[in-house]
Amino acid sequence: MSVTFETSLGDFTVDLYTKERPKCSFNFLKLCMVKYYNYCRFFCVQKDLAVQSGDPSNTGNGGTSIYNKIDNVKYFQPKFTPIIKHNKKYLISMVNNGSNFFGSQFLITTSVDPSYLDGQKHVVFGQIGDGCHVVDLINNAYVNNKNMPLRDIWIYHTVVLFDPFDNSKKLESLVPASSPLPTREMLNTGNIGADETLDTYKGMTQEEIQEVMEQKEAQAQATLLEMVGDIDSADMKPPENVLFVCKLNPVTTDEDLEIIFSRFGNILSCEILRDHITDESLQYGFIEFENKESAEEGYFKMDNVLIDDRRIHVDFSQSVSKLHVINPQDKKLRIGTDYVIKDKRKHDKYQFVFDDKLLAKKMKSIDKRSKKRRIG
């Protein structure tokens, strides 16, 4: 036995192949030692194939190796020999980030034949000792359409039972005096809480549970915006008199849009968002009417209408940015003015191991400007 994982569904132990996979084992043991995995979630569950964790951001895009704390090297490259194949249940592997580099993410196989994972060059470095039934519970968790468990499955704590590798003074200095506690933001996931009974959802279909989860996630995001000061209240609703218009032709201007929509009522403001550096149209904008009746009429009559050879899409705004005071002289709005939560850090090459859309479609080239500008 090398490490015990205490999770919200029970405990399991991991036996590491320290001789066959010394670099992976060192990385894993030292991350456990510094409590790096505390309050990571099992964020991806592919039933009867594998379960995935080890990303503190719980997104599938994060996580770094212990070498990042020692030598400021984000990832490491292990040896792939001797070859150890994914050929049974309860193996634990470091997750390849797509470039044969490895950080902190790991997966546990839940299939008797997980050979599919060999093709992705994930590296087996151990197996589950005791507590295989806990892995089975994780494997059987209800998930959404992105393979994320609807109910939080936390790693609460890790206990290193055996470590054959020496510790440097720098490593010893990284060990916390006590296990770190989770922050409010970490716990406010919008999912069913780990200690929340599932009886609440008894009788619901998978789709109904998913809808409840989406509502909780939206509320969690609103609470986060309130905490950071982007909105005044988590209960703030988007205005009913503002339309969101997208799929615009880059040549369409604010004035064009205002003239076209003004037949439905008095317009208070009409803005197409532009890049604050290049001044190029972002091809979407907001139209604020004097009353919601005008907005409703514009919505019903203008969705999918042809403007400047582009069929536009019209919907009611889900943004609360119009409720904030905006400098009228600032005509070049910055991306994010509508307060959409976005992860602004650089993404590494991690993907969910089981994402079916690893290859995104290439964007089509922008249409040439039309000689005739018409409304249809």
N, C-alpha and C positions, 0 to 999 in steps of 0.2 A: 504494500500500500504506500502511496506517495502523498495524495491529497484527498481531503474530504470536502465535498461541496454541500453546504447547508442551503437548501432551496425552499421556496414556499410550498412545494409539494412533497418534501421529504429530503433525506440525505442520501448521497451516493459517494463512493470512493473511486479514485482513478489510480490505476497502476501504470506507471510510465516505463517506456522502453529506453531507459537512460543510457544504456550501452550502444544500442542501435541508432538512437536519435538523440545524441547528447545536446545538440544546439537547440532543438525544439523543446526538449525536456528542461534545459536551463532556462529558456525564455518563459515557459509556462510556470515553472516552480517559483521563479523570482517575481513574476506578475502576481501570483497567488500570495507570496510573502508580503508584498507591499500593498495588498488588499485592492489591487486594480480591478478585480472582477466583482467586488462588492456592489450590489445593486445594479448589476447588468441583468437584462431580461433575456429570456429565450424569445428572440424576435422573429424567428422563422421556423416553422414546423411543417415539413413535408412528410405527411403520414406514411409510415412504412418505408421511408428512405433515410431521412436524417433530420436532426434538430440542430439549430445553430444559435450560438451565443458568443459572448466575449467582446462585445462592442459597447463601451460606456455610453455612446450616444444613442444606442438602441435603434439605429436606423439601418444598419447593414453597410454603412459607408465609412465608419470610423474605426478607431482602435490602432494602437501602435505597439511595437515590441518593447521589451525591457531595455533594449539597447538605445532606445530614444532617451531614456532617463540616464543612461550611463555615458554614452558617447554621442548623443544627439543624432542617432541614426534611426530613422522612423521604422524601417523594415529590416529584415534580415533574410539571408538565403541559406537554407539548410542543405545538407547532403541528401540526395535522393537514393543513396545506396547505404545498406542493402535494401533491395526492393521489398516493401511490405504492402501487400495489396489489400484493398477493401473487399474482404471476402466473407464477412460475418457481421452479426449484430454486435452492438455495444463497443465498437472501436471508436477511439477519439482521434481526430485529425486536425492539424492546423489548416486554416482556409487560405488557399492561394488567392491573392488579390487580383489576379489576371495577368501578372507579369513575372510569375515565379518568385515573388517576394511575399513575405509573411509578417503579420503583425501580432495581434492578440486574439483575433476571432478563431473560434474552433467549432467543430461539428461532432456529433455523436451519431453513429449509424444505427438505424432502427429496422434495417432490412436484412434478411438472411443472405441476400445477394446484392450488395451495394456497389457492384463493379462499375456502374455508371460513373462513380466519383473518381475512379482511376484516370479517366480521360481528362479530368479537369486538374490533375496534378496536385490534389490536396495530399498532405503528407501525414500518414498514420504514425502516431508516436506513443500510443498507449491503448488501454482498454478499461472499461468499467469493471471494477472488482465487485464490491458489495453495492446493493441498492439498484439493481437493474430494473426492479419494478417501478422505481421513481422515473427512470427514463421512459418506461412504457406509459406512465401517466402523462408525461410531457408529449409523447408521440400521439396520444389520443385526445389532445386538447382541441376544442373547437377553434377554428381559424376563420379569418375573413378571406376575401378573394386575393389577398397578397400573401397568404400563408402566415399572417401574424396572428398569434393567439388572441381571442377576444377577451380572455381573462389573463391578467398579468401573471407571469411565471418568473419569479425573482431568484437570483442568486444572492442570498443574504450574507453569506460569510464563507470564507475558505480557510481550511486548517491544513498546514503543511505537516505531514506525518514523518516523512523521510526525505532528506535532501542531501545527495552525495556531493553537491557542488559547494565550493567555498564562497564566502561572501566578502566582497571588497568593503572598505570603509564607506565608500560612497553608497553602496547598496544598503548597508546597515543603517545609514542615515535616512534612507527613504522609508524605512519601516515605521508606520505610525504607532504612537504610544497606545492607542486604542482603535478599535474598528470605527471608521468614519460613518457618520449618520447620513442618511439620504436628505437631499434638499426637498423643499416643497414642490419645486418644478419637476424633479425626478419622479415624485410619487403621483403628480397630477397628470396622468397619461391619457385620461379619457376612456380607458378600458374598464372592464369589470375588475374591481379590486381583488387582490389575492385573498383577502379575508372576507370578501363579500359572497354571500350565499347565492348559488345559482338557482335556488327555488324561485327567486324573483322572476326568472325568465322561463319558468316551467310552463309548458304549453305553447310557447312561442316557436315559430319556424326560424330556420337559420337566417332568412331574409329579415324577419322582424327584429331579431337580436342584433343583426348588423346595422339596422336603422337606428336602434337605440344607441349603439356604440358610436355611430357617426354623430348623433346629437350630443353625446357626452364629450366627444373629441372637440366639436365646435365650441362647446361651453368651456372646455379646458383652454382652448386657444384664446377665447375672448377674455378669460380670467388672466392669462399671461399678458395679453395686450394691456389690460387694465393695470397690472403690476408694473409694467415698464413705462406706463404713462402715455401709450399711444391712443387709448380711448379712456373716457372718463368713467365708464361703468361697463361691467361685463354684460349687463342686460341691455346695452345700447343696441338699437335696431337700425338697419340701413334705411335711408329716407325712401319714401314711396313715390316721390316725384322725380327721381333720377333714373335715367336709362343708361345702360352700358351698351356701347356699340363697338363691334369688333369686325375683323376680316375686311378692313377698309383698304382701298387702293392707296398707295403711298402719295399719290398726287392729290387726293381729297384734302381740302383745307377745313379749318374751323368754320369759316364763313359759308362754304358750300353746305356743310352739314346743318348749320343753323338755318339757312334759307329753306332747305328741304324739309326740316322737321317743324319749322315755325307755323306751318298750316294747321298743326294740331293744338296750338295754344301759345301763350306768351312764354318765351324762353329766358330764364334768368342767367344761364351761363352755358356755353358749349365749348368744350376743350378736347382736342385730340392730343394725346400725350406724345412728346417728342424726346429724343435722346438729348441729354443736356450738353453733350460734347459735339455731336455731328449735326444736330438739329433735324435729323431724319425722323419721319413719322414712325411711331411704334404700331400704327395701324389699329389702334383702339382708342376710345375716348368716352366721355361722359356728357350727357345732356340733362340739364336741370330745368324742369318746367316749373311754372308758377303753382300748379296744383297736380294732384295725382291722377285726375281724370284725363288730363292731356297726355300724361305719361302712358297711361293705359291704352289710349287710342293710338299713340305712336307705336307702342309695342305690338298691338294686334295688326296694324296696317303696314308696318315697315320691315318686319322680320323677313329675311330672305329676298328682299328687294334688290334690284340691280342698280348700283351706283358706281359710276366710272368703271364699268365693265367688271365689277366685283359684286358678288351676292353677299350682302352684309348679314351679320347676325345681331339681333337686338334682344336684350334681356333686361330685367330689372337689376339695378346695381346691388351688389352684395357688399359694397364698400361703405364705410362710415366717414371717409375722408372729407366729404362735403359738409360734415357737421363741424369741421375744424376751420379756423380762420386761415385762409390762404392769401399770401401776399398777391394782390391783383397785378403787380408789376412783374411777377415771376411767371412769364409766359411759357418758359421751358421747364415743365415739371420734371422732376427726377423720377426715375424708375423706383417704385415702392411707395409713391405718394398715397396710394390707395390702401396702404397699410396691410398688404398681404404678407403673412409670415413666410419668410424665405430663409433658407440656410445659406448665409453669404460666405461661408468659409470655402476654401478650395476643396473640391471632392477628390479623393484618391480614386484608384481604379477598382475598389471593392464593389461588388454587386451581390445581391442576394444569390446564394449558390444556385437556387432553383428558379430564378427569374426567367420566365418564358420570353421576355422581350429584351434580350441582351443586345440585339442589333437593332438600334433605332432606325427608322426610315430617314433617308437623306431628305433634307428640305428641298422643295422644288424651287427653281430659280424664279425670281420675281418677274411677273409679267411685264412686258414692254408697255410703256405708256400708250394709252389708246388715243388715237387721233380724234375720235368722237367721244364726247362725255355725255352719257345719257342716263336717264332713270327709267327702269322698267318694272 
